[in-house]
Amino acid sequence: MIEIIHLHTFAANQTGYFLKGTAADRIEQVSIDSRKIQNGTQTLFVALEGTRSSGWHFAKDAYQKNVRNYILPPEANSPELIESLYGANMLFCDAPLEALQALATFNREKFSGPVAGITGSNGKTIVKEWLAQVLSEKYRVWKSPKSYNSQIGVALSALGMESKHQVTLLEAGISKPGEMQSLAAIIQPDLGIFTSIGSAHDEHFEDLETKIAEKCQLFAHCKFIVYRKDHTKIHRYLEQHFTSEQLVSWSEQTGADYTLALRPDGRHTKILLIGKDLTTYTFSSPFRDPASLENIRQVIVSALVLGMTAASIQKGLDLLHAVDMRLTVKQGIQRCQIVDDSYNNDLAGLEIALEFMNQQRQPEGRKILILSEMHQEGKRQLVLERTIRLLKHYRIDLFVGVGKTFEAYQDVFPSDSRFYPDTDTLQQNISELNLKDDLVLVKGARTFQFERIVSSLEAQVHETVLEINLNSIRHNFNYYKQKVSPGTKVMVMVKAFAYGSGSAEIGNYLQQIGADYLSVAYPDEGVYLREKGVSLPIMVMNSGARHIDLLLQHQLEPVVYELNALRTLALATKEIVSIHLELDTGMRRLGLEEQDLKEAITILEAHPNIRLAGLFSHLATADEAIHDAFSREQLALFERLRQEIRSKLSCKPLCHVLNSAGIIGYPEFAMDMVRLGIGLYGIEVSHKEQAKLQLAVTLKTVVSQVKFLKKGTTIGYGRKGVMADDGEIATLAIGYADGYDRRCSNGNAYVQINGKRAATVGTICMDMCMVDVTGMGVREGDEAIIFGQDPTLQQLAEKIGTIPYELLTSIGRRVKRLYVLD
């Protein structure tokens, strides 16, 4: 929701052409996606340029949902469109994004409370979320939904500010010079928070100082700026460009405005704060890892600046979620899927969570929403109306409301809804929901402690987890897509269980974000995707005529790589079947040779029911610069062969030869389609542009036990491990049956626990392994990163002499997959 705006009033201050069609121009909501419109009569549709198509192409869809107010680009100003939007108000302007940002600025300037602007390389979203949680002990807070910090995201976030809110928290992210100026104009923060500076997007900036200067544009008119003084380059720039009255620094060392020292306290951490006036406070946190403790200290100082008392801050800290504060999909009891968003609850976040839920593979059972009251959202009746509208829009089969408000207003909800006064009552009666094969979204305000509900519903499975970050998947997909021309299609390889990450979940997500094709190794993989709701074209790498009925039934497109298979397939059916013809240009694995083409063309001409959908080859050495000449020979040969085939046949098959490494190395040969594989997960095997990708997979487990051992004690099977000195080992709940390769044994690899590296000790067992944690303060239940940011998947593969593909595809099925949306 936004503060009420009238489009004609806004249009009067914009450059462009305003076509008035109706006096009904009262705007309460803004949409950039016609699929998400719920109340069209009060919605403004802003047509932005997308990666695949222009937003104005969906203006008619919005019109069908009763939208009568539009911001459109000049190219949309045609008699045909105007006629199809008869009676609507239309503002045609050169840059609809700039108009959206101007609208957001207009809404922000009507807000009278303090606004905090948060920027930095890492920690922005967590600091924002945690600070909102702490501030909500005293204030009614509006914050950016999730990680909405881009040029579009900040505008949409600022449009959510209303007069009922007392404090607003908006985060701002940039990837290149010149972006912060427009974000600063929207946010206009009173308080600035600079979390950190790192290497993200370094390729677009001359140096680190240039990037710091760009980020600091956000703080131009801030009354106060909170930052950690130990980040010396940030401190130096702020000190040179802002007054001492504006700067509020903190550090573990003396000399800052606030000194915040850490003291371990059992399974908690004490944070001792000393102010400039020597006032002392003590805070407690369940977190012990360095990143969380840095974020918490940013929160404490920022909350103090915003007028919170130490007691209120501690009350908020007690409620901070001790696990990932992100949307995750978990395996549940009775084959259910649980979408966990149990730490936070507001209307904007509810819509995001429902959209995320909608992107998951559809259940055989019901779509269920378990929702708590929203204490921060103001007028109850309005909140209930919008909640019910969301239930209808996202076709929720069963609504479960927790809290006295829902009980009091249960008559306005669908008749089969369930209501419980509190979390305890729901937990005691959870069996009443009769969960089986359902998709369940659990979303609650932190005070309701819905993590207990998630724990009750979550299947008790292996504690080792492969976490797949869907934001990173999207980033990497878009990165590779922009390397080729806009008309080039993208096929994504989802064979081998989507490189171990879950083919149905990844396939459905790729369908949502704009993939054109998928490819699998065997027919049963394609059938599984079809059964899980994937409708994209699917190429099957290994199939034969014996599978023809299966291929036809599920609209799968087989690869044909030898003449006999082509002959057999041609005789096996009279129905139309689409195939992809593989040519061997140098891989020497599978594929037709040049001398086979004449007969292949003859067969295809004689059997018009065999439709040549694609023509492709595979580069053998695209990831190795030393073999550049050989790769170019392959590309030249493929180009010659495809021209020959196209000249003899009337069809125009999609030609594709580039894999992930090829897209980076030879984008000029993208042709009609490219095949994206390992690069989707943030692994750039040619090592040319690794820094531009985001790692999408993290394998983690937990510490089962910690033992103190004397010098000389032997460890594990065969007594291969030996303690060089007195010390501690930790046993982890992962072994080679989970995909942790036995070559990682005896110090050949390390894991990360609480920000520190712990080397393996002894031989990797089937279900467990041991690591040296001497002096690290490790405790049972601590998280251990097998690969992620450190060590990376590439580093681990190199240490044991293999490749990232092998490690990913070796991860066992008993390892739980978590799908995360930041």
C-alpha positions in Angstrom: 0.0 0.0 0.0 1.1 3.6 -0.6 -0.3 6.9 0.6 -3.1 7.8 -1.8 -1.9 9.4 -5.0 -3.9 10.7 -8.0 -2.2 9.9 -11.3 -3.2 13.2 -12.9 -1.6 15.2 -10.1 1.6 13.1 -10.4 1.6 13.4 -14.2 1.3 17.2 -14.1 4.9 17.2 -12.7 6.3 14.7 -15.2 7.7 15.1 -18.7 5.5 13.1 -21.1 2.1 12.8 -22.7 -0.9 12.2 -20.4 -4.0 10.7 -22.0 -7.0 11.1 -19.6 -9.6 8.4 -19.9 -11.3 8.4 -16.6 -11.6 10.5 -13.4 -11.0 7.3 -11.4 -7.2 7.8 -10.9 -6.9 7.2 -7.2 -3.8 5.0 -6.7 -3.2 2.8 -3.6 -1.0 0.2 -5.2 1.7 0.0 -7.8 2.4 -3.1 -9.9 5.1 -3.9 -12.4 3.8 -7.5 -13.0 0.3 -8.1 -14.4 0.2 -11.6 -12.8 0.3 -10.2 -9.3 -2.5 -7.6 -9.6 -5.2 -8.3 -7.0 -7.3 -5.0 -6.9 -7.0 -3.5 -10.3 -9.3 -0.5 -9.7 -6.8 1.0 -7.3 -3.6 -0.2 -9.0 -1.2 1.7 -11.2 0.5 -0.5 -13.8 4.1 0.6 -14.7 5.4 -1.0 -17.8 9.2 -1.6 -17.4 11.6 -3.1 -19.9 12.3 -6.7 -19.0 15.1 -9.1 -19.9 12.7 -11.1 -22.2 10.0 -8.7 -23.2 8.7 -5.2 -22.6 6.2 -4.6 -19.8 3.7 -2.8 -22.0 3.0 -6.0 -23.9 1.1 -7.1 -20.7 -0.9 -3.9 -20.4 -4.0 -5.7 -21.9 -3.6 -8.4 -19.2 -3.7 -5.7 -16.5 -6.7 -4.1 -18.2 -8.6 -7.4 -17.9 -8.0 -7.2 -14.2 -9.7 -3.8 -14.1 -6.5 -1.6 -14.1 -7.3 1.8 -15.5 -4.1 3.7 -14.8 -0.8 3.2 -16.6 2.7 4.5 -17.1 3.9 3.4 -20.5 6.9 4.0 -22.8 6.5 6.0 -26.0 6.6 2.9 -28.3 3.4 1.7 -26.6 1.5 4.9 -27.9 -0.3 3.3 -30.8 -4.0 3.4 -31.8 -4.3 -0.3 -31.3 -3.1 -0.3 -27.7 -5.1 2.9 -26.8 -8.2 1.3 -28.2 -7.6 -1.9 -26.2 -7.2 0.2 -23.0 -10.3 2.2 -23.7 -11.3 4.5 -20.8 -7.9 4.3 -19.1 -5.5 7.0 -18.0 -2.1 6.6 -19.7 1.1 8.5 -18.9 3.6 8.0 -21.8 7.1 8.9 -20.8 10.6 8.2 -22.1 11.8 6.3 -19.0 9.0 4.5 -17.0 11.6 3.4 -14.5 12.5 7.0 -13.8 8.8 7.8 -13.4 8.4 4.9 -11.0 11.3 6.3 -9.0 9.8 9.8 -9.1 6.6 8.3 -7.8 8.5 6.6 -5.0 10.2 9.9 -4.1 6.8 11.6 -4.1 5.6 9.0 -1.6 8.7 9.2 0.6 8.5 13.0 0.9 5.1 12.7 2.6 6.6 10.5 5.3 7.4 12.5 8.5 9.3 9.9 10.6 13.0 9.0 10.6 14.3 7.0 7.6 17.4 4.8 7.9 19.3 4.1 4.7 21.5 1.0 4.8 24.3 0.2 2.3 27.5 -1.9 2.2 28.9 -5.0 0.5 27.7 -7.5 3.0 25.1 -7.7 5.8 22.6 -5.1 4.5 19.6 -7.3 4.6 20.4 -9.0 7.9 21.1 -5.6 9.6 17.8 -4.2 8.2 15.8 -7.2 9.3 17.3 -7.4 12.8 17.1 -3.7 13.3 13.5 -3.8 12.4 12.9 -6.6 14.9 14.6 -4.6 17.7 12.9 -1.3 16.8 9.4 -2.9 16.7 9.6 -3.2 20.5 8.9 0.6 20.5 8.0 1.7 17.0 5.8 0.7 14.1 8.3 0.0 11.4 8.3 -0.2 7.6 11.2 -1.9 5.9 12.3 -3.0 2.5 10.8 -6.4 1.7 13.6 -9.0 1.7 16.6 -7.8 -0.3 14.7 -5.1 -2.4 17.7 -2.9 -2.8 18.0 -2.3 -6.6 16.9 0.5 -8.8 13.4 -1.1 -9.0 13.5 -2.6 -5.5 14.2 0.6 -3.7 11.4 2.4 -5.5 8.9 -0.4 -4.7 10.1 -0.4 -1.1 9.6 3.4 -0.7 6.1 3.1 -2.2 5.2 1.0 0.8 5.7 3.7 3.3 2.5 5.0 5.0 1.7 7.6 7.6 0.9 4.8 10.2 4.6 3.9 10.2 6.9 5.6 12.7 10.3 4.5 11.4 11.4 3.3 7.9 14.4 1.1 7.0 15.5 1.0 3.4 18.5 -0.8 2.0 20.4 0.4 -1.1 22.6 -1.8 -3.3 24.7 -0.8 -6.3 26.7 -2.7 -8.9 28.3 0.1 -10.9 29.1 3.8 -10.8 26.2 6.3 -11.1 23.5 4.1 -9.5 23.5 5.5 -5.9 22.4 9.0 -6.9 18.9 7.9 -7.9 18.6 5.6 -4.8 19.7 8.5 -2.5 17.1 10.8 -4.1 14.4 8.3 -3.2 15.5 7.2 0.3 16.7 10.6 1.6 17.9 9.0 4.8 18.1 10.8 8.2 20.3 8.0 9.5 22.9 6.2 7.4 24.3 2.7 8.1 27.4 1.5 6.3 27.8 -2.2 7.0 31.0 -3.2 5.3 33.0 -3.0 2.0 34.1 -6.0 0.0 34.9 -7.3 -3.5 31.4 -7.6 -4.9 31.1 -5.8 -8.3 34.8 -4.7 -8.2 35.0 -5.1 -11.9 32.9 -2.0 -12.4 34.9 0.3 -10.1 38.4 1.7 -10.5 39.3 0.8 -7.0 37.8 0.2 -3.5 37.9 3.9 -2.7 35.8 4.7 -5.7 33.2 2.2 -4.7 33.1 3.6 -1.1 32.6 7.1 -2.5 29.7 5.8 -4.7 28.0 4.2 -1.7 28.5 7.2 0.5 26.4 9.4 -1.8 23.5 7.8 0.1 24.6 9.8 3.2 24.9 13.2 1.7 22.2 14.7 4.0 22.2 12.3 6.9 22.1 13.6 10.4 24.0 10.6 11.7 26.1 7.8 10.0 26.7 4.6 11.9 29.7 2.5 10.9 32.5 0.3 12.2 35.7 2.3 12.7 37.9 -0.8 12.2 37.0 -0.7 8.5 39.8 1.7 7.9 39.1 2.7 4.3 35.4 3.4 5.1 36.5 5.4 8.2 39.1 7.4 6.3 36.6 8.4 3.6 33.8 9.3 6.0 36.2 11.3 8.2 37.3 13.3 5.2 33.9 14.0 3.7 31.5 14.3 6.7 31.5 16.3 9.9 32.4 14.7 13.3 28.9 15.5 14.5 27.5 13.3 11.8 29.7 10.3 12.4 28.8 7.6 15.0 31.6 5.0 15.0 31.9 1.8 16.9 34.8 -0.6 17.4 36.3 -3.3 19.7 39.1 -0.9 20.3 38.9 2.3 22.4 38.7 5.6 20.5 35.4 5.2 18.8 32.0 6.7 19.9 31.0 3.2 21.2 33.3 0.4 22.3 31.7 -3.0 22.0 33.7 -5.9 23.3 32.8 -9.5 23.1 32.9 -12.1 25.9 32.0 -15.8 25.4 29.4 -16.9 27.9 28.6 -20.6 27.6 26.5 -20.9 24.4 25.9 -17.2 24.3 28.0 -14.1 23.7 28.0 -11.1 26.0 28.5 -7.7 24.3 29.9 -5.0 26.6 29.2 -1.5 25.4 30.9 1.6 26.7 29.8 5.0 25.4 31.9 8.2 25.1 30.5 9.3 28.4 31.7 6.0 29.9 28.1 4.8 30.2 28.2 0.9 30.2 25.6 -1.6 29.0 25.7 -5.3 28.7 23.8 -7.2 26.0 23.5 -10.9 25.4 23.2 -12.8 22.1 22.8 -16.5 21.2 25.1 -15.9 18.2 28.8 -16.7 18.3 29.9 -16.4 14.7 31.9 -13.2 13.7 29.5 -12.1 10.9 26.4 -12.2 13.1 28.1 -10.5 16.0 29.2 -7.7 13.7 25.7 -7.3 12.4 24.2 -7.3 15.9 26.6 -4.6 17.0 25.6 -2.4 14.0 22.0 -3.0 15.2 22.7 -2.1 18.8 24.4 1.2 17.9 21.8 2.2 15.3 18.9 1.4 17.7 20.5 3.6 20.4 20.9 6.5 17.9 17.2 6.0 17.0 16.2 6.5 20.7 15.8 2.9 22.0 16.7 2.1 25.6 19.2 -0.7 26.4 16.4 -2.8 28.0 14.2 -2.5 24.9 17.1 -3.4 22.6 17.9 -6.5 24.7 14.2 -7.5 24.5 14.4 -7.3 20.7 17.7 -9.2 20.6 16.2 -12.0 22.6 13.7 -12.5 19.7 16.2 -12.6 16.9 16.0 -15.8 14.9 19.0 -18.1 15.4 18.7 -19.7 11.9 18.6 -18.4 8.4 16.2 -15.4 8.1 15.3 -16.3 4.5 12.6 -18.2 2.6 13.5 -21.8 2.5 11.8 -25.0 1.2 12.2 -28.0 3.5 11.2 -31.6 3.4 8.2 -32.2 5.6 6.3 -35.0 7.2 4.0 -37.1 5.0 5.8 -36.0 1.9 4.9 -32.4 2.4 7.0 -29.4 1.4 7.4 -26.7 4.0 8.1 -23.1 3.0 9.7 -21.6 6.1 9.3 -17.8 6.6 8.7 -18.1 10.3 10.7 -15.1 11.6 8.7 -12.2 10.3 5.2 -11.1 9.3 3.9 -8.2 7.3 1.7 -7.8 4.2 4.5 -7.0 1.8 6.5 -10.0 3.1 3.4 -12.2 2.9 2.9 -11.4 -0.8 6.6 -12.2 -1.5 6.3 -15.5 0.4 3.1 -16.5 -1.5 4.7 -15.7 -4.8 7.8 -17.8 -3.8 5.4 -20.6 -2.8 3.7 -20.3 -6.1 7.0 -20.9 -7.9 7.5 -24.2 -6.3 6.5 -27.4 -8.0 2.8 -27.8 -7.4 1.8 -30.4 -4.8 -0.3 -33.4 -5.3 -2.2 -32.3 -2.2 -3.2 -28.8 -1.0 -1.6 -25.3 -0.8 -1.8 -24.4 2.9 -1.0 -21.1 4.6 -0.3 -21.0 8.3 -0.2 -17.3 9.3 0.0 -15.4 12.5 -1.4 -12.0 13.4 0.3 -8.9 12.1 0.8 -6.6 15.0 2.7 -3.9 13.0 0.2 -3.5 10.2 -2.3 -1.0 11.7 -6.1 -1.1 10.9 -7.3 -4.7 11.4 -10.2 -4.6 8.9 -7.9 -3.3 6.1 -5.3 -6.0 6.9 -7.9 -8.7 6.9 -9.3 -7.6 3.6 -5.9 -7.6 1.9 -5.1 -11.0 3.5 -8.3 -12.5 2.1 -7.5 -11.0 -1.3 -4.1 -12.6 -1.3 -5.6 -16.0 -0.3 -7.9 -15.8 -3.4 -5.2 -14.6 -5.8 -2.8 -17.4 -4.9 -5.5 -20.0 -4.6 -4.8 -21.1 -1.1 -6.8 -24.3 -0.3 -6.6 -24.1 3.5 -6.0 -21.1 5.7 -4.8 -21.5 9.2 -4.9 -18.4 11.3 -3.1 -18.1 14.7 -3.9 -15.3 17.1 -7.0 -13.7 18.8 -7.6 -11.3 15.9 -8.2 -14.1 13.4 -10.5 -15.9 15.9 -12.5 -12.7 16.3 -12.9 -12.2 12.6 -13.1 -15.8 11.4 -16.5 -15.2 9.7 -14.8 -13.2 6.9 -12.5 -16.1 6.0 -13.4 -19.2 3.9 -15.6 -21.5 5.8 -13.1 -24.4 6.0 -10.4 -22.2 7.6 -8.9 -23.2 10.9 -8.2 -20.8 13.8 -6.1 -21.2 16.9 -5.6 -18.6 19.7 -1.8 -19.2 20.0 1.1 -21.2 18.8 0.9 -23.8 21.6 -2.7 -24.6 20.7 -1.8 -25.1 17.1 1.2 -27.3 17.9 -1.0 -29.5 20.2 -3.6 -29.9 17.5 -1.4 -30.0 14.4 -2.7 -33.5 13.5 -6.1 -31.9 12.8 -4.7 -30.4 9.6 -4.3 -34.0 8.1 -1.2 -33.0 6.2 -0.2 -35.3 3.3 1.6 -34.4 0.0 0.8 -30.7 0.8 2.8 -27.5 0.1 2.7 -25.5 3.4 3.8 -21.9 3.9 4.5 -21.1 7.5 4.7 -17.3 8.1 4.6 -15.7 11.5 5.6 -12.7 13.5 8.7 -13.4 15.6 6.8 -13.3 18.9 4.7 -16.3 17.8 7.9 -18.5 17.6 6.7 -20.3 14.5 10.0 -22.1 14.2 8.5 -24.6 16.6 5.7 -25.3 14.1 8.3 -25.7 11.3 10.2 -28.1 13.6 7.0 -30.1 14.1 6.3 -30.3 10.4 9.8 -30.8 9.2 10.8 -34.4 8.4 13.4 -35.8 10.8 16.1 -36.4 8.2 19.8 -36.2 8.0 21.2 -33.0 9.4 23.5 -32.5 6.5 22.1 -29.9 4.1 22.7 -28.7 0.5 21.5 -25.2 0.4 20.6 -23.8 -3.0 20.3 -20.0 -3.2 17.7 -19.2 -5.8 18.7 -15.5 -6.0 22.2 -16.6 -7.0 20.7 -19.0 -9.6 18.7 -16.1 -11.1 21.8 -13.8 -11.0 23.9 -16.4 -12.8 21.2 -17.2 -15.4 20.8 -13.5 -16.2 24.6 -13.0 -16.3 25.1 -15.7 -19.0 22.0 -14.6 -20.9 23.3 -11.1 -21.2 26.6 -12.4 -22.7 24.7 -13.4 -25.9 22.3 -11.4 -28.1 18.7 -10.9 -26.9 17.3 -13.3 -29.5 19.4 -16.2 -28.4 17.6 -18.9 -26.5 19.0 -20.5 -23.3 18.9 -24.2 -22.7 19.7 -25.3 -19.1 21.1 -28.7 -18.3 19.2 -30.3 -15.5 20.5 -33.8 -15.9 21.9 -35.8 -12.9 19.2 -34.4 -10.6 20.1 -30.9 -11.8 23.8 -31.4 -10.8 22.6 -32.7 -7.5 20.4 -29.7 -6.6 17.0 -31.2 -7.4 15.7 -31.3 -10.9 12.0 -30.6 -10.2 12.6 -27.6 -8.0 15.3 -26.1 -10.3 13.3 -26.9 -13.4 10.2 -25.2 -12.1 12.3 -22.2 -11.0 14.0 -21.9 -14.4 10.6 -22.0 -16.0 9.7 -19.0 -13.8 12.8 -16.9 -14.6 12.8 -17.3 -18.4 14.7 -20.4 -19.5 13.7 -21.5 -23.0 14.7 -25.2 -22.9 15.8 -27.8 -20.5 18.0 -30.9 -21.1 18.2 -34.2 -19.3 20.2 -37.3 -19.8 17.5 -40.0 -19.9 13.8 -40.2 -20.6 12.8 -40.9 -17.0 14.3 -37.6 -15.9 12.1 -35.8 -18.5 9.0 -37.7 -17.4 9.7 -36.8 -13.8 9.9 -33.1 -14.7 6.6 -33.3 -16.7 4.9 -34.9 -13.7 6.2 -32.1 -11.5 4.6 -29.4 -13.7 7.5 -28.4 -16.0 6.1 -27.4 -19.4 9.3 -26.1 -21.1 10.6 -28.1 -24.1 13.0 -30.8 -22.9 15.8 -32.4 -24.9 16.8 -35.9 -23.9 20.5 -36.7 -24.4 20.3 -40.6 -24.3 17.2 -42.2 -25.7 16.2 -44.7 -28.4 13.2 -45.8 -30.5 12.2 -48.2 -27.8 11.2 -45.2 -25.7 9.1 -43.6 -28.5 5.8 -44.0 -26.7 7.2 -42.4 -23.6 8.8 -39.6 -25.6 5.6 -38.8 -27.5 3.3 -39.0 -24.4 5.4 -36.5 -22.5 6.5 -34.3 -25.4 10.2 -35.0 -24.9 12.7 -34.4 -27.7 15.4 -37.1 -28.1 18.9 -36.6 -29.3 19.9 -38.7 -32.3 23.6 -39.3 -32.7 24.0 -42.1 -35.2 22.4 -43.2 -38.4 20.9 -46.5 -37.3 19.1 -44.8 -34.5 17.7 -42.2 -37.0 16.5 -45.0 -39.3 14.9 -46.9 -36.4 13.2 -43.9 -35.1 11.8 -42.9 -38.5 10.2 -46.4 -38.8 9.0 -46.6 -35.2 6.2 -44.0 -35.5 4.0 -42.0 -37.9 3.4 -39.3 -35.3 5.4 -36.1 -35.4 8.4 -36.3 -33.1 10.9 -33.5 -32.6 14.6 -34.5 -32.5 18.0 -32.9 -32.0 20.7 -34.1 -34.3 24.1 -34.3 -32.6 27.2 -33.8 -34.8 30.7 -34.9 -33.7 33.1 -32.1 -34.5 36.0 -33.2 -32.3 34.7 -34.4 -28.9 34.8 -38.0 -30.2 32.1 -39.2 -27.8 28.8 -39.3 -29.7 27.5 -37.7 -32.9 27.2 -38.1 -36.6 30.4 -37.6 -38.7 30.5 -35.4 -41.8 30.3 -38.5 -44.1 26.9 -39.4 -42.4 25.2 -36.2 -43.4 24.0 -37.1 -46.9 22.2 -40.2 -45.6 20.8 -38.4 -42.6 19.4 -35.7 -44.8 17.8 -38.4 -47.1 16.1 -40.1 -44.1 14.8 -36.8 -42.8 13.4 -35.8 -46.3 11.7 -39.2 -46.6 10.1 -39.0 -43.2 8.5 -35.5 -42.6 7.1 -36.7 -39.3 10.6 -36.5 -37.9 10.9 -32.8 -37.1 14.5 -31.5 -36.8 14.1 -29.2 -33.8 17.8 -28.7 -33.1 21.3 -29.3 -34.4 24.2 -29.2 -32.1 27.7 -30.3 -31.2 29.8 -30.2 -28.0 33.1 -28.4 -27.5 35.8 -30.5 -26.0 38.1 -27.8 -24.6 36.2 -24.6 -24.3 37.4 -24.1 -20.7 41.1 -24.4 -21.6 42.7 -21.5 -23.4 45.7 -23.6 -24.4 43.3 -25.5 -26.8 41.8 -22.3 -28.3 42.8 -23.3 -31.8 41.1 -26.7 -31.5 37.9 -25.1 -30.2 37.9 -22.7 -33.2 38.4 -25.7 -35.5 35.3 -27.3 -34.0 33.3 -24.2 -34.3 34.3 -23.7 -37.9 33.4 -27.3 -38.8 30.0 -27.0 -37.1 29.3 -23.8 -38.9 30.1 -25.5 -42.2 28.0 -28.6 -41.4 25.0 -26.7 -40.2 25.0 -24.5 -43.4 25.1 -27.7 -45.5 22.1 -29.2 -43.6 20.1 -26.0 -43.6 20.6 -25.7 -47.4 19.3 -29.2 -48.0 16.3 -29.1 -45.6 13.4 -26.7 -45.5 13.3 -26.6 -41.7 15.3 -24.1 -39.6 16.6 -26.1 -36.6 17.9 -24.4 -33.5 21.7 -24.6 -33.7 23.6 -24.7 -30.4 27.2 -25.5 -29.7 28.3 -23.4 -26.6 28.3 -24.8 -23.1 28.9 -22.6 -20.0 32.6 -22.1 -20.7 31.9 -21.6 -24.4 29.4 -18.8 -23.6 32.3 -17.0 -21.8 35.0 -17.8 -24.4 33.2 -17.7 -27.7 29.9 -15.6 -27.3 30.1 -14.6 -31.0 29.2 -18.3 -31.8 26.0 -18.3 -29.7 23.9 -18.9 -32.8 20.2 -19.8 -32.0 20.7 -21.2 -28.5 23.3 -21.9 -25.8 23.5 -24.6 -23.2 24.0 -23.5 -19.6 25.2 -26.1 -17.1 27.7 -25.8 -14.2 27.8 -22.0 -14.7 24.2 -21.7 -13.4 25.5 -22.6 -9.9 28.2 -20.0 -9.9 31.2 -22.1 -11.1 33.1 -20.6 -14.0 35.4 -23.5 -15.1 37.5 -21.4 -17.4 38.4 -19.1 -14.4 38.0 -16.0 -16.6 34.9 -14.4 -15.0 34.4 -16.2 -11.7 34.2 -13.0 -9.7 31.1 -12.0 -11.7 29.1 -15.0 -10.7 27.5 -15.8 -7.3 28.0 -19.2 -5.7 24.6 -20.8 -5.5 25.3 -24.0 -3.5 26.5 -24.5 0.0 27.0 -27.9 1.6 26.8 -27.8 5.4 26.5 -30.1 8.4 26.6 -30.0 12.2 29.1 -31.0 14.9 27.9 -34.2 16.6 30.5 -34.3 19.3 33.7 -32.6 20.5 36.5 -34.7 22.2 39.7 -33.6 23.9 42.5 -36.0 23.0 46.1 -36.3 24.1 49.2 -36.0 21.9 49.8 -39.3 20.0 46.2 -40.5 20.2 45.1 -42.2 16.9 41.8 -41.4 15.2 39.5 -43.2 12.9 39.7 -46.4 10.7 43.1 -47.8 10.3 44.4 -45.3 12.9 45.3 -43.0 10.0 44.8 -39.8 12.1 47.3 -38.9 14.8 47.2 -36.0 17.3 50.4 -34.0 16.9 49.7 -32.3 20.2 47.1 -32.2 22.9 43.9 -30.8 21.4 40.3 -31.3 20.3 38.6 -33.0 17.4 35.0 -32.6 16.3 32.9 -35.3 14.7 30.7 -34.1 11.8 27.5 -35.7 10.6 28.7 -36.2 7.0 30.6 -39.0 5.3 31.3 -40.5 1.9 27.7 -41.8 1.6 26.7 -38.1 1.6 29.2 -37.2 -1.1 32.1 -36.1 1.1 34.8 -37.8 -0.9 37.3 -40.2 0.9 40.1 -38.3 -0.8 39.4 -35.5 1.6 40.8 -37.6 4.4 43.9 -36.9 6.6 44.2 -33.2 6.1 43.6 -33.1 2.4 40.6 -30.8 3.0 39.2 -28.4 5.6 35.8 -27.2 6.7 34.8 -23.9 8.2 33.3 -23.7 11.7 32.5 -20.3 13.3 34.6 -18.5 10.6 37.7 -20.7 11.2 39.2 -23.5 9.2 39.4 -27.0 10.6 41.4 -29.7 8.8 40.2 -33.2 8.4 41.7 -35.8 10.7 41.8 -39.5 9.9 39.8 -41.3 7.2 36.4 -40.1 6.0 33.8 -42.6 7.2 30.6 -43.6 5.5 28.4 -41.3 7.6 30.9 -39.2 9.7 34.2 -37.5 9.6 36.5 -35.8 12.1 38.2 -32.4 12.0 40.8 -30.7 14.2 39.2 -27.9 16.2 41.9 -27.3 18.8 41.5 -23.8 20.3 38.5 -22.9 18.2 35.8 -23.1 21.0 33.7 -25.4 18.9 30.6 -27.0 20.6 28.1 -29.7 19.7 25.5 -28.4 17.3 27.7 -25.8 15.6 27.4 -25.5 11.9 30.3 -26.7 9.6 30.6 -25.6 6.0 31.9 -28.3 3.8 32.0 -26.1 0.8 30.5 -22.6 0.1 32.3 -19.3 0.4 35.3 -21.0 2.1 36.3 -23.5 1.0 34.7 -23.0 -2.4 33.5 -26.0 -4.4 36.4 -25.4 -6.9 39.0 -25.2 -4.1 37.8 -28.5 -2.6 37.8 -30.2 -6.0 41.3 -29.0 -6.8 42.6 -30.2 -3.4 41.6 -33.8 -4.1 42.3 -33.8 -7.8 38.8 -33.8 -9.3 36.3 -31.4 -10.8 33.3 -29.5 -9.3 30.9 -31.6 -11.4 31.9 -34.8 -9.7 31.5 -33.4 -6.2 28.1 -31.8 -6.9 26.6 -34.9 -8.6 27.9 -37.2 -5.8 25.9 -35.6 -3.0 23.6 -38.3 -1.7 19.9 -38.2 -1.9 19.6 -38.4 1.9 21.2 -35.0 2.1 18.3 -32.5 2.6 18.0 -29.8 -0.1 17.0 -26.4 1.1 15.9 -23.8 -1.5 16.6 -20.3 -0.3 15.3 -16.9 -1.4 17.2 -14.1 0.2 
